[in-house]
Amino acid sequence: MRGTSLPRSLFLTFLLCCTGVKVLPAGLTVSPSRSQFFKGESVSLSCEEDDSSAGWTLRRNTTRGTRTQCKDGWGKAAGSTCNMTHLLPHDTGVYWCESREGASSSSVQITVTGGSVILQSPVLPVMEGDDVTLSCRTKTPPSSLPAAFYKDGSLIRTEPAGHMTLHQVTSSDGGLYQCSISGHGESPSSRISVSERSSTSSPSTAPPPTSTSSSSSQFVPYGLLSLTAAIVLVLLLVLLVIHHINRKSKANQEDGEESITYSDIEILQQKQRKDKPNQDSGPSAVISTRTTDDVSYSQIIIRENRRREFSREPAVVYSTLR
């Protein structure tokens, strides 16, 4: 259990570090910045990336397919930008940016009409307190004609120049807007979303810019977090290598201890008999061995031979008697 606790702890730490690093959603921009287009017009949609390594691509949901990618039968991809020329009504749908990790940006609704009137309205959500200008435009000149503006099906008012400004919008101004020009027809409906302004920002009375705006500026770059995660990963790998080396060294030491052979040597003295002069006077060894699974125990008994002394027989004198 102790051998696996450290790798498991390191792995859990790595997961926590990786899950703490989130891929920052890219900001989707539309050029020209409007949500409605006439049939045959062109539009460019870009994923403005804070982290280019995320691999952002443009996807869409239309009546002809869901989650289809740019250049997959529509549009021409140029990096993180998708250029669409000669729009058709079946290009109407929801568009968004998506990374390889599955993170998504906020989506936008693009409407392509075969009619003669469109409503020019912000394609991205507007901030609470800003001024929003809506324009009713015809496909053929003159475009500045009197137009009636509607919200959620109810008439707001008629503007002689075809432009209407909503001053210091609030959340109640969000909804579906539409316009109509007498003798030309009416536009499709487009939704205007109003985002709550943070307490640290002050309302702006200036009209929203007509150029392409970016929603990615509202986010903080996460490049530093990605770098931190990479450093943590390297440190974890180093610790795992060190732990593996120490564990292997400890295992080798344990194997060395198990291979020791214990011997019990007993030395005994033995006297050698005198009547066997040719016998080897060196010590004699008796070895007994007992073997278990991993350890061999041996007992060696060495007995030293000593010569045995015998008493001399008395001298015999032989005599002859006559």
N, C-alpha and C positions, 0 to 999 in steps of 0.2 A: 504493500500500500504506500509506503514511504517513497518507493522508486517512481511511482506514477503520479504522486500528488503534485510534484513540481511542474512536470509538463502540462498537467491538466490545468493548474493555476495560470501558467503562462498562456495557454490557449484561451482560457476565459478572459484574461486581461486583453489579449489581442482582439477578441470579439467585441469587447466593450469599447475599445478604442476605435475599431472600424465602424461600429454602429453609431458612434458619436459623430462621425464625420459624414455629413450629408452633402449630396451633390446639389449645388445651388441651381434652381430652375433658371433657364435662360429667359430673356425678355423677347417676346415675339413682336416684331414691328411690321407694319404694312405700308407700302408705298405705291400709289398715293394713299394717304391716311384717311380712308373712308371705308364703309362697310358695304356699299352698293355700287355695282358696276353695270355698264351697258354691255350687251353682247358684242364681242369683237374687241373689247378693250384689253389692256395688259395690266398686270400687277406683280409686284415683287414682295415676297414674304421672307423675312430674315430672322434667324435665331441669334440674337446678340449674346455671346457667351462670356461669362466671367471665368469659366474654366474650360479652355479649349480641349483639354484631354477627355472631357465627358463625351465628346462625339455626338453633338446635337444634330438631329434631323427633323425635317418637317413632315407631319402626318396630317391626315384629314379623314373625316367621315362624311360621305355623300350618299346619295341614293344609289350610286353605282359600286359602293364598297366601303368597308369600314377599316380604319387604321392603315390605309394605304400610304405608302411612302412616296415622296417626291421623286420623279423620274420613273416611277412604277406605273407607266401608262399615262402620266400627266406631269406637266412641268419639266423644267430643266434645272438640275441641281448644280450650283457653283459654290462649293464649300458648304457653309451653313445657310446659304440663301437659295430660295427656289423661285425661279422666274417663270411666270405663266403668261403666255401670249395668246391672243385671240380667245378670250374667255367665252364659255358657252353656259347656258342655263344649268346644265348638269354639273357644273363646277360649284354650284351653290352648296355650302356645307360648313362644317366646323373645322377649323385649322388650329394646330398647336405644335409646339416643339417638344421633342422627347429625346432623352439621352440613352446611351447604351445600358445604363443602370436602371432605367425605367422611370426616372424623374421626368415630370412634365411641367411645362409652362402654363400660364393662363391661356385659355382658348379664345378665339375670335370667330364671329359669324360673318361669312362672306356670302353676299347675295348677288347673283348675276341675273339680270332681267332682259327679256326680249322686248319689253315695252319702250315707251318714249320718255318716261319720267323716272327720276331717281331722287332719293333723299340723301343729301350729303350730311352725315353725322359722324361723331367720333367712333372709331372702331374699337378703341380701348376704353376701359373705365375712366371716368373723370373724377377729380377730387372734389369733395364737398367744399363749397364756398367759391369754386371757380365759375366763370361765365362760359356758357356753351352756345355756339352759333350753329343753327340748322339752315341748310339751303335746299331749295327745291329747284331742280335743274332739268331742262329738257335735252333730248339728244341732239336736236338741231337748233341753231340760233333762231331767234334770240332766246337766251337762257334766263334772263332776268325778267320774268313775268310774274304777275300777281299769283300768289299761291296760298292755299288754305292748309293749316297745320293741325294735325290731330294727335291726341295722346290717348292710348288705350281705346280707340274708336270714338272718342269725344272731341269735338272741335275746340281748339284753343283760341285761334284767331286767324284772320287773313292778313297777309303782309303784301303791300303793293310791289315791293321789289323782289319778293320771293325769298327773303332772309328773315329769320326769327332768332332772337337772342334770349336765352334763359340766364338771368342774372343770379349769381351766387346760389348755385344749385344746392339742393339738399337731397336727402335720401328719398323724399316724397316725389322728387322730379324724375326718379327712375321709372322706366316703363317702355312700352312699344310706341314709336312715333311713326307718322306717315304724313305725306303731303299730296296735294292734287293741284293740277293746273287746268283751268277750264279750257276745253278744246283739245287737250293733249292726253289727259288721263291722270291716273294716280300712281304713286310709287309703291313699291313693296314696303312692308313694315320692318323697322330696325329697332333693336332694343338698346337703350342707353342705360348704362350702369353707373351708379354714383358710389364711390368709395369713401369711407369715413376718414377724415383727416386726423392725423395724430396731434396730440396736444402741444407738441413742440414746434409744429409748423404753423405759420400764419397764413390766413386766407390771401389769395391773390386775386386782384380785380382785373388783371390783364387778361385778354382773350387767349384761349389756347392756341398754340402755334399750329400752323397749317402743315408744317413739315412733319416728317416721321418722328414720333416720340418713342421713347424707350422706357419700358417698365422695369428693365434690369437695374436701373440706377437706384431703385429703392432697396436693393439688397446689399449686404456686406460681403466682400470677397471671402471665399473659403479656402483660398490657396494655402494659407498658413496652416489650417487644420489638416490639409492633405499632406503637407510636408511633415507635420508632427506625427501623423500616422505612419508615414514611411520610416521615420527615425525610430519610432517605437517598435516597428516590425523588425528592423535590423537588430536592435538590442535584444529582442526576444529570441531571434535566431542565434545570436552569439551566446546567450545564456543556455539555450538548449544544447549547443555544441559542447560548452564547458561541462554541463551536467552529464552529457553522454560520456565524455572522456573520464570524468571522475568515477562514474558508475562502472565503467569498464575496468579501470585500475583497481577499484575495490573488489570486483569479481575475480581478478587475477590473483589478488592477495589471498582471498578465501580459497581459491583452488590450490594455491601453494601450501596452505595450512593443511588441507585435506590429504595431500600426497605424502605427508611425513610418515615414515616407518619407525615404530617404536620397538626397541630391542631390549630384552632383559638378559643380561650376561651374568652367569654365576660361575665362579672359579673355585674349584675344589682341589685339594692336594691328595694325591694317591701315591703310595709307596710302591716301588717296583720290586718285584720278586727277584732275588739274586740268581735263582736257578734259570732265569731266562735272559742271559746276557745279550742275545741277538735282538731282543725286542727294542723298538724305538723308544728312546728315553724322553722324547719330546712330549709335550702335553697333548692329550687327546681331546677332541671337541665333539660335543653332542648338540645338534641343532634341531630344534622343533619349531615348526611354523604353523600359525593359525591365520587364515585369511577371511576377512569379512567382505562386504560389498565394495567399499572404497579404501579400507586401511588393512595393511598386512602387519601382523604382529609376529615377531620371531623371538625365540628364547635360545640362547647359545650357552651351553655349559662346557666349560673347559676344565679338564681334570689333569693335573700334572702327575706324571708317573715317577715314583721314587723307587730306588733299588731297595729291596728287602734284605736286611742283614740276617744271616744265619750263623749260629754259633759254630765255631770250629770244632771238629772232632779231635779227641786227644790223639797224640802221636802213638802209633803202634810200633813196638819193638819185637821183631821176630828173632827167636834164638833156636839153635838146633841142639838137641840133647842126644847124646850117644850113650 
